[in-house]
Structures are given as C-alpha cells and as structure tokens.
Amino acid sequence: MRLLPIYLCRPGMRLSKKIFSEEGLVLLGENVELTAKLIQRLNECGVSFVYIHDPRTSDLVVPDIISEETRQYALMEIRTNFKDLLSRPNRKSGVTYPYIGKPFRQVMDVLIDDLYNHQDSMVMLMNMAIVDHYLFQHSLNVCVYTTILGIASGYSRDELLALGLGAMLHDIGKTQIKLDVLQKTGPLTSEEYEEMKRHAERGFYLLKDEPNIPLLSAHCAYQHHERLDGSGYPRGIKGDEIHEFAKWIGIVDSYDAMTSARVYRSPMLPHQAVESLYAGSGTLYEQHMLQLFRDKVAIYPLGITVRLHTGESGIVVDINASCPHRPIVRILNNAAGEELKSPYEIDLSTNLAIMIVSVNDNHPVVQPAGV
C-alpha cells in the first residue's frame, strides 16, 4: 500500500485502508475504486490522505494505533456527549445535568488497554476519516497521541487516566462557545478571538466538579494553551506553574491542529509540524518533551513517498523506532525518474550520508534542531 495526499489521487486507484465516518463507522471499505466524484467528496470532507493499492509495496502493512472497535466506541461517546453540551450553551452550576465523567472514564480504560497491547505504538496520522465537526476527531487524536507519550514516559495507570481524560476533554469548553464563532471559516475578529479563548476557562468549570473526572484533568483543560514564556492564555502562567500534563497536551494539540485539514488551510505533513514545534523549543514548549515527542512521532509515515538527495525516490516501508527520522525506504525510481525493474531498500539509520530532501515531491524537508 501507499499513502497519498488526496490531491495526488486519481480515478481508478483502489483504497487499501478503510475510510471512517464521523461516528467511527466504516464509510468506504478496502478495494473501493476511487472516482473523480469520490475524490472530490473526500477532499471536501477533510480527508487529507488515503492509502491506495500499489503492487510494488503490496507487502507493506500499516497497523492501526487503536482497533476499529475502540475508535468507533470512543468517537460515539465523544460525539454524543459533546453534541449534548453544544445544545446546552452556558451550562450553569447548581443545575442538574447528566454526568459525563463515567462514560469518558470507561472510554479511557478501553483506550489505555488498547495502547498497552501495542506498547511500541508511535504517533501516526489518524485523519483517514470524514470530518463534519473538527472538534470530535481532534479530541480523540489528542487523547490517543498524548496517552502514547504518557506510556513512553512511564506514567502509572492512574496517571494515564488523568492525562488521557484531560487530553480527550481539553477542548470541551468549546461546546460553550457561540456556534457562529466556533464554526466560522473566515478570520475571527478581535472580539471573536477573545470569545474563543474563553474555552479553556469554561472547560475547567465544566469539569472541575464532575464525578469520575480527576481535578487534574480539569486543570489540563484550563492550562493547555499556556506556554513556558507566559505568552499563553487564559492566565499567562509560565514555566513550572504549568502542570506537566498540560504541557504534553499543549504540544500534541498544536501538532494535531497543524496536521489536520481545515477549511482555511491545507494540513502540514508530520515533519513540517515537528519543525514548527521545534521553533518554540525552550520558549513555548519544554525541550526534553519535544525530544521525546519527536522520538515517538512517525515523522515520515509508512507508505509516504520521499525523494533523496541523490535524486532517487521511493516509499517509506519501515520506521526505525530508535531513529524515526531515519526510516527504511524502498527505492522505486532512479534519479532520472525511471521506474526500477528491481526496487531495493535503503536503511537511512545506517546510511547517514543519505538525506530525505522532499516528501510527495513538493514538500522540502528541513531537519528540526537536535535531529
């Protein structure tokens, strides 16, 4: 299989991995043939990348970070509970509402078990889904990515539960933002931007008294937009005033936002997003956290097309867990662009003189600091 951005897909190509609906259900199955209409529809619905069949990489298997059942279950709970809150703007304390802590805690138990069973999981693109409401898929992505980092950091199960709930619910305050502001596709006015920034504080007050939600998770919602140098919001706190969990969520929240398609811009590729994060190393984000994040991110996802400085191009077929920015590449075309009759593989972790210079032929690579 091969990972292609939607703009490079052509009619007649066949899917090799499923496309999911907003509810986590299978929308398009494997072997579905793409038509011009399907490609256009996927693009309109925010699907940025798809896996397609390619006989030259038919042996490549790309594992899912979480199971299809877990994805469906988590998205259903996120969508159902968030939509209920969206229909109840300006939720007041002291008024009886259905508690949300128990269902989300149950989701986290399943997610942690799923990720424990795949201890070598890396942060991989999860955006092969129709996105009618960015908030739902983004909440799941941030939760999964952050929990992977929590496992890599050696956190206990209770710590993972608090961290994962904080990540899943970090943007829950957006359910209390005016819909015309939340769903606006153009630039926000200064007043609208101030309204949007209130989601962090509103998220904290939604969660702080919820049974089954640790108070620390509520503080994650409160602090995930705070930054080391005090330039964040809502309180402008800095350094050690920001809880470690909120710092993780801040990094992952920014990464997923950059690698997701939005109405007003195209998504970045993982290596571009990591480079952008590194620009804030030591000022916005903790350097040691960025280093672990980089080590757990599939900077060059399996199946993606890369070009080497030698002019040759090929497909990433394996990731070196100890050196993810130096993957194994199957060379399919020579420097002249001619297809090789006998493709071969290069392990960039042992061939340090060979560099990746572009992805999908039009995204130049700049190695982030420390790589």
N, C-alpha and C positions, 0 to 999 in steps of 0.2 A: 504494500500500500504506500501511498504518497500523500503528503499533506500539502494542499494547495490553497492559497488565498482565493476567495470567491471570484475575484476579478480575473483570475487566470483559468477558471473553469470553462469548459466548452461543452456544447451539446454532444451527447454520445458517450461522455465519460460516465463511469458507474461508481456509485458510493461503495466504500469498503468498511465504513463505520456508520452507525445509526445517527440520525438527527432527531433530537428530542423536542417535545413541545414545552411550553411554559410550565406545565404541570409535571414534567419529567416523564411523560409517556412517549413511546416511540412514534415519531411523525413520519419519518422516511427510513425504511429498513435498508439493510445491506443489499447490494446488487441493483438498487434502483437506478435506472438510467436518467441522467440529467438532461433536461430540455432547456431551451432558452427561457421559457416561462418559469420553470422551476428555479433556475439560477437567479433570475430577476427577483423572484419572490423571496428566496433565501437572503439575498442581499438586502432587500427592503426590510426584512425581519431581523436584521442584525447578526446574521450568521457570517462570521468573518473568514473562517477556514473550514474546509471539509477534507476528509480522507477519501481518496479515489483509488481504484484498482490500477496497478501498474505491474505488468508481468516481470519487469526487471527487479522488482522489490516484493514479489509475491510471498516471500518467506518472512517479511517483516510483520511482526505482531506488536501492536501498541496497546499495552494494558490500560484499563480504566483505573483511575485513582480510587474511586468508590464503585460499588456494584450498582447495576441498573435499579435494583430494588431499593437500595439506600437512597439513591438520587431521587427517585420518584417519591418516596416517603418524606424525605426532608423538604423537597420543593412543595409538596402538598401542604405540609404544616406551615411552612413559611408563607405561602400564598394565602391560605385560608385565614390565618391569624392576622397577617398584615392587612389583608383586604378588610377584615372586620374593623381594625383600628382606623383604616383610611375612611371608613364610613362613619366613624365617631370622632371627628376633629375636636380638639380642645377637651380631651378627656379630663375630667375633674377628679381630684382625690376625694374620698369620702362617698363616692357614688359606686354602687355595686355593678361590677362588670365581670364577665368570665375571666378567670385567671389564665394567664398564658404560660406560666412557668413550667407546669407539669408536662405539657406536650413537647415543649422545646428541650426540656431536660431528657425526655425519653429519646428524642431525635439525637441528642448528643451522645447518649450511651451507645446507640447503634453506630454512629459515625466513628466514635473512638474505637469500638471493637473492629470495625471495618478497616480502619487505618492501622491498628495494631497488627492485623493479619497481613499487612503489606508494609512492614517496617522500613523497607528501602524506598518507599514511595517518594517521588520528587514532585515539585510544583510543576504541573503540566497544564497546558491550555485546556480549559473546560468549557469553551464557548461554542461548542457544536450544538447549539440549541436555538430555537426560536425565542426571541426576547420581546414580549409585548410590554413588559414592565421591568425595566433595568434593575429595580430595587431587589426583586426576588432572587434572580440568578446571582447577582452581585453578593448578596448576603450569604448564599451557600458557598460561593467561590472563596470569599474571605475566610469563612469558617473552616473550610477544608484546608486551605493553604496554611492558615495560622496554626491549626492543630498539628499538621505535619511538622512545622517548626517547633511546636511545643514538645512533641515526641523526640525530635532530634536534640532538644535542649535538656532532655532528661526529666521533665516535669512529672510529678505523680499524677495518678488518675484524677484525684480531686482538683489538682491544679489545672489539668487539661479540661476538666468540666467547666471550671470558672472561666478559663481562657476561651474555650470554644463557644460558650454561651455569650460571652462578651463580644466575640467576633461575629457570631450569627446575628446578634441583635444590635450591633454597633450603630446601625442607621435606622433603628426603629423609630427614632424621633421624627424621621421624615414623614411618617404616617400622620403627623400632626401639623404638617406644613400645608398651606393653601395649595390646592391641586393646580391652580393656574400657574403658581410659581414652581411647584415640583415638576410639572410636566412641560414647562416652557422649553422650546427648542432653540430659541434665539438667546442672545446675551441677556443676562439679568441686569436690571437697573441696580443702583446702589442700595435702594430700599429693599428690593427683592433679594439681593445678596445677603443683606443683614437678616432678613427673614429666614433664608435658607440656613444660615449659620446657627440659628437657634435650635436646629435639630439635635445638636449634641446635648444641650441642657435639657431639652424636652425628653430625649431618650433616657437620661438619668432619672428624671422624675417619674417616667412611666415604669421604670424597672426597680427602683430602689426599695419599694415595699412589696414587691411580688414574691409570694411564697415560691420556693424551689428555684429562685434566681439569686445567686450569691451577690451580696452588696458589691463585691469586687467587679462583677460583670457589669453592674450598672455604672461603675466608675470607668470601665473601658469605653462605654458609650459616651460618657462625659468627656473623656480625655483623648480620644483617638485622633483629633485634629490639633492637639497641642504639639509643639515642636521644641527641640532641645534649646534653641536660642531664644525662646519666648515669643516667637513670631506667630504662633498658632492661636487657636481660639477654642473655647469661649473665654478662658480666664487669662491667657498669656503666661501660664506657668512654664517653668523651664527645668532642664536637667533632671535631677533626682526627684523633683516634685511630681514628675510624670511617672505613673506606675509602669513597670517593665512590660506588663501585658498590653497596656495601651500603646506602648512604643512598637511592639510587634504588629499590632493591628493597624497602626498608622502606616507602617511600611507596606503591609500587604494590601490595605485599602487603596493606597496610591498605585501600587503595581497593577492590581486588577482593573482599576479605572483606566489606566493607560493602555492596557492590552485588550480592552473591550471596545466594540464599536459603539459609537454614539451618533445621534442624528447630525451633530455639528462637526464631527471629525472621524477620520479612519483610525483603527486601532494601531498601536505600536506593536512591533514584534518583541518577544521577550528580551533579546539582547539590547534593544533600544531602551526599553523600560528600565532595565537594570542600570544601564549607563546613566539614565536620567536620575535615578535614585542616588547613584554614587556622587552626583553633583552636589547632593546635600549631605554628604558624609561629614559628621562632626559638627554640623550646624543645625540641620533638620533632624537627622537620624543618627543613632549610635553606630559607629564604625564597625564594632565587633558583631553587631546584629546584622548589618548589611553583608558582612563577610559570610556568616552562616546562611543567610538568605540566598546569597549568590551560589553557595555550595549546594543548596537544595533545589535550585531552580534549573529546569531543563532549558537553558538559555537557547539552545538550538534543538527544538522539539523533534522527536523521532518522525522521520518521513519528510522533513523540510528540505528544500533544495538550497545548496550552498555552492558558492564559487570560491576557489582557492586562488592564492596569489600567483600560482603557476598558470592560471587560465583554465584549468580543468574544473569541471563541475560534477556534482553528484548529490546523493541523498544521505542524510544522517540516518544510520541504521542501528546505532547503539550509543549509549551515553556512559562515559566513564564516571562512576559515582564519586570517585575521589578527585575528579578533574572535569566537571561537567561542561566547562567552556572549551574543552579539547575532545570532541566526540570522535567516533569512528564513522568515516564517510565512505560510501560506495561510489567510486568514480564511474560515471556513465558516459561522459563526453570529454574529449580531449580539448586542448587549448584552442583548436580551430573550430570547436563546436560540433565536431563529428561524433556520432554515436559509436561507442566502442563495442566491438563484437564480443570481447571478453572483459566485462567490468571487473574491477579489483577494488580492494578496500585499503584505506589508509587510517591507521590509528594516530590521531594527532597528538595524543598524550605521549607518544614515543617518537614522534617526528616533529620536534619543537620548532624547526625552521620553517615549517609549512603553516601558513596562516589562512583563515577564512576572511575574505575581503568583502563579500556581499551575500545577502540572502534573497532568494527569489529574483536575483539578477538586478534588483533596483533598490536594495536597502543596504548601503555600505555599513561596514562594521567598524566601530571604534572600541577597542578593548577598554573596559572600565578600570579605574585605578585599582591596583592590588591584584590584577589578574596576571 
